[in-house]
Amino acid sequence: MRAIRSADGGVGRAPADGRPEEEIAAGITAADPSPGPGDGDGPADAATEFAAFATVVKGT
C-alpha cells in the first residue's frame, strides 16, 4: 500500500508498487537530491493536508 494525493487535494491509497526492489532502489538513488518545496522553513503542505496524510498511513 502507498499513500497518494488526489487531484482534489485528498489523500487515498494506491496498490503497492509491483516493480522489483532493485528497480525501485535504482530510481531512488538516481533521484535529484536538491531541496524541494517546503525544505527549510517548514513543510509545503498545510497542517490539514499533513493530518489527512498521517491518518491514511497510521499503522503501516
All heavy atoms as TSV, in Angstrom:
chain	resi	resn	atom	element	x	y	z
A	1	MET	N	N	0.840	-1.169	0.000
A	1	MET	CA	C	0.000	0.000	0.000
A	1	MET	C	C	0.884	1.231	0.000
A	1	MET	O	O	1.917	1.259	0.619
A	1	MET	CB	C	-0.855	-0.013	1.275
A	1	MET	CG	C	-1.971	0.986	1.359
A	1	MET	SD	S	-1.687	2.714	1.810
A	1	MET	CE	C	-0.866	2.691	3.343
A	2	ARG	N	N	0.457	2.227	-0.720
A	2	ARG	CA	C	1.154	3.503	-0.690
A	2	ARG	C	C	0.118	4.614	-0.688
A	2	ARG	O	O	-0.977	4.455	-1.228
A	2	ARG	CB	C	2.142	3.642	-1.841
A	2	ARG	CG	C	1.555	3.435	-3.194
A	2	ARG	CD	C	2.628	3.310	-4.266
A	2	ARG	NE	N	1.940	3.049	-5.516
A	2	ARG	CZ	C	1.932	3.868	-6.557
A	2	ARG	NH1	N	2.634	4.957	-6.535
A	2	ARG	NH2	N	1.251	3.574	-7.626
A	3	ALA	N	N	0.448	5.697	-0.022
A	3	ALA	CA	C	-0.455	6.842	0.049
A	3	ALA	C	C	-0.256	7.705	-1.187
A	3	ALA	O	O	0.852	7.876	-1.668
A	3	ALA	CB	C	-0.188	7.652	1.306
A	4	ILE	N	N	-1.358	8.231	-1.707
A	4	ILE	CA	C	-1.307	9.122	-2.863
A	4	ILE	C	C	-2.176	10.345	-2.576
A	4	ILE	O	O	-3.064	10.313	-1.735
A	4	ILE	CB	C	-1.777	8.437	-4.161
A	4	ILE	CG1	C	-3.218	7.937	-4.017
A	4	ILE	CG2	C	-0.850	7.321	-4.563
A	4	ILE	CD1	C	-3.843	7.523	-5.318
A	5	ARG	N	N	-1.921	11.389	-3.325
A	5	ARG	CA	C	-2.718	12.606	-3.214
A	5	ARG	C	C	-3.553	12.734	-4.479
A	5	ARG	O	O	-3.034	12.666	-5.586
A	5	ARG	CB	C	-1.783	13.794	-3.064
A	5	ARG	CG	C	-2.487	15.065	-2.789
A	5	ARG	CD	C	-1.467	16.118	-2.508
A	5	ARG	NE	N	-2.122	17.268	-1.955
A	5	ARG	CZ	C	-1.500	18.356	-1.618
A	5	ARG	NH1	N	-0.204	18.443	-1.756
A	5	ARG	NH2	N	-2.159	19.369	-1.137
A	6	SER	N	N	-4.849	12.914	-4.311
A	6	SER	CA	C	-5.739	13.030	-5.466
A	6	SER	C	C	-5.724	14.451	-6.013
A	6	SER	O	O	-5.222	15.379	-5.378
A	6	SER	CB	C	-7.163	12.625	-5.081
A	6	SER	OG	O	-7.672	13.504	-4.106
A	7	ALA	N	N	-6.288	14.623	-7.193
A	7	ALA	CA	C	-6.307	15.929	-7.853
A	7	ALA	C	C	-7.054	16.972	-7.025
A	7	ALA	O	O	-6.747	18.160	-7.089
A	7	ALA	CB	C	-6.945	15.807	-9.229
A	8	ASP	N	N	-8.028	16.536	-6.210
A	8	ASP	CA	C	-8.789	17.488	-5.403
A	8	ASP	C	C	-8.141	17.780	-4.052
A	8	ASP	O	O	-8.706	18.448	-3.206
A	8	ASP	CB	C	-10.226	17.010	-5.209
A	8	ASP	CG	C	-10.320	15.727	-4.397
A	8	ASP	OD1	O	-9.278	15.169	-3.991
A	8	ASP	OD2	O	-11.460	15.273	-4.168
A	9	GLY	N	N	-6.911	17.260	-3.842
A	9	GLY	CA	C	-6.183	17.531	-2.609
A	9	GLY	C	C	-6.382	16.503	-1.520
A	9	GLY	O	O	-5.757	16.583	-0.481
A	10	GLY	N	N	-7.248	15.522	-1.760
A	10	GLY	CA	C	-7.460	14.471	-0.764
A	10	GLY	C	C	-6.317	13.473	-0.767
A	10	GLY	O	O	-5.446	13.489	-1.625
A	11	VAL	N	N	-6.320	12.610	0.219
A	11	VAL	CA	C	-5.301	11.576	0.340
A	11	VAL	C	C	-5.995	10.229	0.280
A	11	VAL	O	O	-7.038	10.032	0.881
A	11	VAL	CB	C	-4.520	11.720	1.666
A	11	VAL	CG1	C	-3.491	10.626	1.810
A	11	VAL	CG2	C	-3.871	13.085	1.755
A	12	GLY	N	N	-5.430	9.318	-0.479
A	12	GLY	CA	C	-6.022	7.992	-0.603
A	12	GLY	C	C	-4.963	6.919	-0.637
A	12	GLY	O	O	-3.789	7.168	-0.379
A	13	ARG	N	N	-5.373	5.730	-0.966
A	13	ARG	CA	C	-4.463	4.597	-1.025
A	13	ARG	C	C	-4.365	4.087	-2.453
A	13	ARG	O	O	-5.331	4.091	-3.191
A	13	ARG	CB	C	-4.962	3.472	-0.132
A	13	ARG	CG	C	-4.948	3.833	1.322
A	13	ARG	CD	C	-5.533	2.719	2.164
A	13	ARG	NE	N	-5.626	3.173	3.546
A	13	ARG	CZ	C	-5.174	2.480	4.569
A	13	ARG	NH1	N	-4.645	1.298	4.387
A	13	ARG	NH2	N	-5.276	2.953	5.782
A	14	ALA	N	N	-3.191	3.636	-2.801
A	14	ALA	CA	C	-2.946	3.053	-4.114
A	14	ALA	C	C	-2.328	1.683	-3.894
A	14	ALA	O	O	-1.774	1.409	-2.829
A	14	ALA	CB	C	-1.992	3.936	-4.917
A	15	PRO	N	N	-2.422	0.806	-4.875
A	15	PRO	CA	C	-1.803	-0.508	-4.727
A	15	PRO	C	C	-0.294	-0.384	-4.530
A	15	PRO	O	O	0.319	0.608	-4.921
A	15	PRO	CB	C	-2.097	-1.206	-6.052
A	15	PRO	CG	C	-3.090	-0.375	-6.757
A	15	PRO	CD	C	-3.067	0.996	-6.152
A	16	ALA	N	N	0.289	-1.397	-3.928
A	16	ALA	CA	C	1.741	-1.409	-3.717
A	16	ALA	C	C	2.458	-1.375	-5.059
A	16	ALA	O	O	1.937	-1.829	-6.082
A	16	ALA	CB	C	2.137	-2.660	-2.949
A	17	ASP	N	N	3.643	-0.827	-5.057
A	17	ASP	CA	C	4.476	-0.765	-6.256
A	17	ASP	C	C	4.947	-2.174	-6.584
A	17	ASP	O	O	5.600	-2.828	-5.776
A	17	ASP	CB	C	5.671	0.156	-5.997
A	17	ASP	CG	C	6.429	0.510	-7.259
A	17	ASP	OD1	O	6.496	-0.329	-8.182
A	17	ASP	OD2	O	6.961	1.631	-7.324
A	18	GLY	N	N	4.620	-2.681	-7.744
A	18	GLY	CA	C	4.938	-4.052	-8.112
A	18	GLY	C	C	6.304	-4.236	-8.753
A	18	GLY	O	O	6.655	-5.356	-9.126
A	19	ARG	N	N	7.066	-3.151	-8.882
A	19	ARG	CA	C	8.379	-3.279	-9.509
A	19	ARG	C	C	9.337	-4.047	-8.609
A	19	ARG	O	O	9.182	-4.034	-7.389
A	19	ARG	CB	C	8.969	-1.899	-9.803
A	19	ARG	CG	C	8.166	-1.085	-10.791
A	19	ARG	CD	C	8.762	0.290	-10.970
A	19	ARG	NE	N	8.664	1.037	-9.702
A	19	ARG	CZ	C	9.388	2.112	-9.421
A	19	ARG	NH1	N	10.268	2.579	-10.283
A	19	ARG	NH2	N	9.230	2.745	-8.268
A	20	PRO	N	N	10.356	-4.683	-9.191
A	20	PRO	CA	C	11.367	-5.358	-8.375
A	20	PRO	C	C	12.088	-4.349	-7.478
A	20	PRO	O	O	12.248	-3.173	-7.833
A	20	PRO	CB	C	12.345	-5.941	-9.397
A	20	PRO	CG	C	11.608	-5.942	-10.691
A	20	PRO	CD	C	10.597	-4.836	-10.621
A	21	GLU	N	N	12.542	-4.818	-6.306
A	21	GLU	CA	C	13.223	-3.938	-5.357
A	21	GLU	C	C	14.401	-3.214	-5.988
A	21	GLU	O	O	14.640	-2.036	-5.715
A	21	GLU	CB	C	13.712	-4.745	-4.152
A	21	GLU	CG	C	12.589	-5.267	-3.288
A	21	GLU	CD	C	13.101	-6.137	-2.152
A	21	GLU	OE1	O	14.319	-6.183	-1.917
A	21	GLU	OE2	O	12.263	-6.761	-1.485
A	22	GLU	N	N	15.141	-3.898	-6.841
A	22	GLU	CA	C	16.319	-3.299	-7.472
A	22	GLU	C	C	15.943	-2.100	-8.329
A	22	GLU	O	O	16.641	-1.097	-8.373
A	22	GLU	CB	C	17.070	-4.332	-8.322
A	22	GLU	CG	C	17.679	-5.464	-7.528
A	22	GLU	CD	C	16.682	-6.560	-7.144
A	22	GLU	OE1	O	15.529	-6.560	-7.644
A	22	GLU	OE2	O	17.054	-7.416	-6.327
A	23	GLU	N	N	14.818	-2.199	-9.027
A	23	GLU	CA	C	14.368	-1.106	-9.890
A	23	GLU	C	C	13.932	0.099	-9.048
A	23	GLU	O	O	14.234	1.255	-9.377
A	23	GLU	CB	C	13.215	-1.575	-10.776
A	23	GLU	CG	C	12.766	-0.555	-11.790
A	23	GLU	CD	C	11.653	-1.074	-12.696
A	23	GLU	OE1	O	11.545	-2.297	-12.892
A	23	GLU	OE2	O	10.888	-0.235	-13.190
A	24	ILE	N	N	13.237	-0.165	-7.953
A	24	ILE	CA	C	12.817	0.918	-7.063
A	24	ILE	C	C	14.048	1.594	-6.464
A	24	ILE	O	O	14.147	2.828	-6.436
A	24	ILE	CB	C	11.890	0.383	-5.954
A	24	ILE	CG1	C	10.583	-0.146	-6.578
A	24	ILE	CG2	C	11.594	1.461	-4.916
A	24	ILE	CD1	C	9.703	-0.907	-5.619
A	25	ALA	N	N	15.012	0.799	-6.001
A	25	ALA	CA	C	16.235	1.342	-5.411
A	25	ALA	C	C	17.008	2.180	-6.423
A	25	ALA	O	O	17.531	3.246	-6.084
A	25	ALA	CB	C	17.111	0.219	-4.879
A	26	ALA	N	N	17.065	1.734	-7.672
A	26	ALA	CA	C	17.768	2.487	-8.710
A	26	ALA	C	C	17.105	3.847	-8.927
A	26	ALA	O	O	17.784	4.864	-9.106
A	26	ALA	CB	C	17.816	1.694	-10.017
A	27	GLY	N	N	15.789	3.888	-8.900
A	27	GLY	CA	C	15.074	5.152	-9.055
A	27	GLY	C	C	15.330	6.104	-7.904
A	27	GLY	O	O	15.468	7.316	-8.095
A	28	ILE	N	N	15.418	5.552	-6.701
A	28	ILE	CA	C	15.675	6.382	-5.523
A	28	ILE	C	C	17.081	6.954	-5.571
A	28	ILE	O	O	17.288	8.155	-5.355
A	28	ILE	CB	C	15.449	5.574	-4.232
A	28	ILE	CG1	C	13.961	5.239	-4.082
A	28	ILE	CG2	C	15.966	6.342	-3.006
A	28	ILE	CD1	C	13.649	4.237	-3.005
A	29	THR	N	N	18.061	6.116	-5.867
A	29	THR	CA	C	19.445	6.589	-5.873
A	29	THR	C	C	19.733	7.526	-7.045
A	29	THR	O	O	20.674	8.318	-6.976
A	29	THR	CB	C	20.443	5.422	-5.877
A	29	THR	OG1	O	20.190	4.582	-7.010
A	29	THR	CG2	C	20.320	4.595	-4.611
A	30	ALA	N	N	18.945	7.474	-8.105
A	30	ALA	CA	C	19.140	8.353	-9.251
A	30	ALA	C	C	18.368	9.671	-9.115
A	30	ALA	O	O	18.522	10.569	-9.933
A	30	ALA	CB	C	18.706	7.645	-10.538
A	31	ALA	N	N	17.561	9.805	-8.059
A	31	ALA	CA	C	16.722	10.995	-7.885
A	31	ALA	C	C	17.563	12.241	-7.648
A	31	ALA	O	O	18.668	12.180	-7.113
A	31	ALA	CB	C	15.766	10.786	-6.720
A	32	ASP	N	N	17.027	13.370	-8.045
A	32	ASP	CA	C	17.676	14.670	-7.834
A	32	ASP	C	C	17.677	14.985	-6.337
A	32	ASP	O	O	16.610	15.073	-5.720
A	32	ASP	CB	C	16.899	15.740	-8.598
A	32	ASP	CG	C	17.492	17.128	-8.469
A	32	ASP	OD1	O	18.524	17.293	-7.788
A	32	ASP	OD2	O	16.906	18.050	-9.065
A	33	PRO	N	N	18.848	15.158	-5.737
A	33	PRO	CA	C	18.900	15.396	-4.296
A	33	PRO	C	C	18.672	16.849	-3.872
A	33	PRO	O	O	18.680	17.151	-2.688
A	33	PRO	CB	C	20.330	14.976	-3.932
A	33	PRO	CG	C	21.114	15.291	-5.154
A	33	PRO	CD	C	20.175	15.002	-6.316
A	34	SER	N	N	18.437	17.741	-4.827
A	34	SER	CA	C	18.256	19.146	-4.448
A	34	SER	C	C	16.962	19.320	-3.649
A	34	SER	O	O	15.990	18.598	-3.860
A	34	SER	CB	C	18.256	20.039	-5.682
A	34	SER	OG	O	17.205	19.693	-6.547
A	35	PRO	N	N	16.946	20.293	-2.734
A	35	PRO	CA	C	15.764	20.509	-1.899
A	35	PRO	C	C	14.534	20.837	-2.729
A	35	PRO	O	O	14.616	21.512	-3.746
A	35	PRO	CB	C	16.148	21.710	-1.031
A	35	PRO	CG	C	17.628	21.797	-1.107
A	35	PRO	CD	C	18.016	21.227	-2.438
A	36	GLY	N	N	13.414	20.344	-2.280
A	36	GLY	CA	C	12.143	20.632	-2.934
A	36	GLY	C	C	11.360	21.661	-2.136
A	36	GLY	O	O	11.830	22.150	-1.102
A	37	PRO	N	N	10.160	22.018	-2.587
A	37	PRO	CA	C	9.338	22.983	-1.859
A	37	PRO	C	C	9.098	22.509	-0.424
A	37	PRO	O	O	8.861	21.348	-0.173
A	37	PRO	CB	C	8.034	23.017	-2.636
A	37	PRO	CG	C	8.347	22.434	-3.959
A	37	PRO	CD	C	9.505	21.508	-3.764
A	38	GLY	N	N	9.168	23.411	0.490
A	38	GLY	CA	C	8.918	23.075	1.881
A	38	GLY	C	C	10.179	22.821	2.674
A	38	GLY	O	O	10.144	22.832	3.882
A	39	ASP	N	N	11.299	22.602	2.013
A	39	ASP	CA	C	12.551	22.396	2.742
A	39	ASP	C	C	13.008	23.728	3.321
A	39	ASP	O	O	12.960	24.755	2.668
A	39	ASP	CB	C	13.634	21.831	1.823
A	39	ASP	CG	C	13.359	20.404	1.420
A	39	ASP	OD1	O	12.486	19.759	2.020
A	39	ASP	OD2	O	14.028	19.931	0.516
A	40	GLY	N	N	13.460	23.704	4.539
A	40	GLY	CA	C	13.968	24.920	5.150
A	40	GLY	C	C	13.040	25.444	6.223
A	40	GLY	O	O	13.104	25.029	7.366
A	41	ASP	N	N	12.138	26.333	5.863
A	41	ASP	CA	C	11.279	26.979	6.857
A	41	ASP	C	C	10.178	26.077	7.395
A	41	ASP	O	O	9.712	26.265	8.497
A	41	ASP	CB	C	10.648	28.237	6.278
A	41	ASP	CG	C	11.675	29.335	6.038
A	41	ASP	OD1	O	12.708	29.334	6.738
A	41	ASP	OD2	O	11.440	30.173	5.157
A	42	GLY	N	N	9.707	25.141	6.623
A	42	GLY	CA	C	8.624	24.267	7.073
A	42	GLY	C	C	8.046	23.504	5.907
A	42	GLY	O	O	8.448	23.696	4.761
A	43	PRO	N	N	7.103	22.631	6.195
A	43	PRO	CA	C	6.521	21.815	5.119
A	43	PRO	C	C	5.685	22.648	4.153
A	43	PRO	O	O	5.131	23.684	4.527
A	43	PRO	CB	C	5.652	20.810	5.871
A	43	PRO	CG	C	5.357	21.472	7.165
A	43	PRO	CD	C	6.540	22.341	7.486
A	44	ALA	N	N	5.631	22.200	2.913
A	44	ALA	CA	C	4.835	22.899	1.902
A	44	ALA	C	C	3.340	22.664	2.114
A	44	ALA	O	O	2.521	23.472	1.733
A	44	ALA	CB	C	5.244	22.442	0.507
A	45	ASP	N	N	2.973	21.530	2.722
A	45	ASP	CA	C	1.562	21.211	2.939
A	45	ASP	C	C	1.028	21.914	4.181
A	45	ASP	O	O	1.730	22.070	5.170
A	45	ASP	CB	C	1.372	19.708	3.117
A	45	ASP	CG	C	1.681	18.934	1.848
A	45	ASP	OD1	O	1.509	19.501	0.754
A	45	ASP	OD2	O	2.078	17.774	1.955
A	46	ALA	N	N	-0.232	22.282	4.115
A	46	ALA	CA	C	-0.892	22.865	5.275
A	46	ALA	C	C	-1.088	21.777	6.335
A	46	ALA	O	O	-1.025	20.579	6.046
A	46	ALA	CB	C	-2.241	23.440	4.863
A	47	ALA	N	N	-1.318	22.179	7.561
A	47	ALA	CA	C	-1.492	21.233	8.666
A	47	ALA	C	C	-2.627	20.254	8.393
A	47	ALA	O	O	-2.529	19.070	8.725
A	47	ALA	CB	C	-1.730	21.986	9.968
A	48	THR	N	N	-3.713	20.713	7.771
A	48	THR	CA	C	-4.839	19.811	7.499
A	48	THR	C	C	-4.455	18.743	6.485
A	48	THR	O	O	-4.866	17.594	6.611
A	48	THR	CB	C	-6.072	20.592	6.998
A	48	THR	OG1	O	-5.699	21.394	5.875
A	48	THR	CG2	C	-6.646	21.474	8.080
A	49	GLU	N	N	-3.657	19.114	5.477
A	49	GLU	CA	C	-3.207	18.128	4.484
A	49	GLU	C	C	-2.277	17.113	5.126
A	49	GLU	O	O	-2.360	15.920	4.854
A	49	GLU	CB	C	-2.511	18.826	3.318
A	49	GLU	CG	C	-3.458	19.681	2.496
A	49	GLU	CD	C	-2.717	20.575	1.530
A	49	GLU	OE1	O	-1.646	21.102	1.893
A	49	GLU	OE2	O	-3.209	20.744	0.412
A	50	PHE	N	N	-1.395	17.580	5.999
A	50	PHE	CA	C	-0.494	16.663	6.683
A	50	PHE	C	C	-1.283	15.715	7.589
A	50	PHE	O	O	-1.010	14.523	7.644
A	50	PHE	CB	C	0.559	17.413	7.500
A	50	PHE	CG	C	1.462	16.491	8.248
A	50	PHE	CD1	C	2.435	15.769	7.585
A	50	PHE	CD2	C	1.320	16.309	9.616
A	50	PHE	CE1	C	3.259	14.893	8.264
A	50	PHE	CE2	C	2.139	15.439	10.302
A	50	PHE	CZ	C	3.110	14.730	9.629
A	51	ALA	N	N	-2.269	16.228	8.286
A	51	ALA	CA	C	-3.083	15.385	9.169
A	51	ALA	C	C	-3.826	14.322	8.370
A	51	ALA	O	O	-3.925	13.167	8.793
A	51	ALA	CB	C	-4.067	16.242	9.957
A	52	ALA	N	N	-4.337	14.674	7.189
A	52	ALA	CA	C	-5.024	13.692	6.340
A	52	ALA	C	C	-4.059	12.601	5.900
A	52	ALA	O	O	-4.387	11.411	5.933
A	52	ALA	CB	C	-5.639	14.381	5.124
A	53	PHE	N	N	-2.848	12.982	5.530
A	53	PHE	CA	C	-1.839	12.010	5.140
A	53	PHE	C	C	-1.492	11.101	6.312
A	53	PHE	O	O	-1.444	9.877	6.176
A	53	PHE	CB	C	-0.589	12.729	4.634
A	53	PHE	CG	C	0.575	11.812	4.428
A	53	PHE	CD1	C	0.630	10.992	3.313
A	53	PHE	CD2	C	1.603	11.750	5.348
A	53	PHE	CE1	C	1.693	10.129	3.122
A	53	PHE	CE2	C	2.678	10.896	5.165
A	53	PHE	CZ	C	2.720	10.082	4.040
A	54	ALA	N	N	-1.257	11.685	7.482
A	54	ALA	CA	C	-0.894	10.905	8.669
A	54	ALA	C	C	-1.986	9.903	9.023
A	54	ALA	O	O	-1.697	8.776	9.440
A	54	ALA	CB	C	-0.597	11.828	9.830
A	55	THR	N	N	-3.243	10.285	8.854
A	55	THR	CA	C	-4.351	9.380	9.139
A	55	THR	C	C	-4.327	8.175	8.211
A	55	THR	O	O	-4.551	7.047	8.642
A	55	THR	CB	C	-5.690	10.137	8.997
A	55	THR	OG1	O	-5.703	11.210	9.956
A	55	THR	CG2	C	-6.874	9.218	9.245
A	56	VAL	N	N	-4.042	8.412	6.930
A	56	VAL	CA	C	-4.011	7.316	5.955
A	56	VAL	C	C	-2.886	6.337	6.245
A	56	VAL	O	O	-3.058	5.135	6.148
A	56	VAL	CB	C	-3.880	7.874	4.512
A	56	VAL	CG1	C	-3.603	6.763	3.520
A	56	VAL	CG2	C	-5.144	8.612	4.127
A	57	VAL	N	N	-1.717	6.839	6.624
A	57	VAL	CA	C	-0.565	5.952	6.790
A	57	VAL	C	C	-0.422	5.413	8.222
A	57	VAL	O	O	0.451	4.597	8.479
A	57	VAL	CB	C	0.752	6.625	6.352
A	57	VAL	CG1	C	0.696	6.985	4.871
A	57	VAL	CG2	C	1.064	7.842	7.182
A	58	LYS	N	N	-1.250	5.857	9.115
A	58	LYS	CA	C	-1.177	5.411	10.515
A	58	LYS	C	C	-1.256	3.886	10.576
A	58	LYS	O	O	-2.102	3.264	9.955
A	58	LYS	CB	C	-2.329	6.007	11.311
A	58	LYS	CG	C	-2.330	5.626	12.774
A	58	LYS	CD	C	-3.502	6.260	13.463
A	58	LYS	CE	C	-3.544	5.818	14.917
A	58	LYS	NZ	N	-4.702	6.400	15.603
A	59	GLY	N	N	-0.341	3.305	11.287
A	59	GLY	CA	C	-0.349	1.858	11.477
A	59	GLY	C	C	0.311	1.069	10.368
A	59	GLY	O	O	0.284	-0.162	10.381
A	60	THR	N	N	0.902	1.747	9.385
A	60	THR	CA	C	1.567	1.000	8.306
A	60	THR	C	C	3.050	0.946	8.536
A	60	THR	O	O	3.598	1.667	9.303
A	60	THR	CB	C	1.323	1.645	6.926
A	60	THR	OG1	O	1.856	2.956	6.918
A	60	THR	CG2	C	-0.153	1.695	6.608
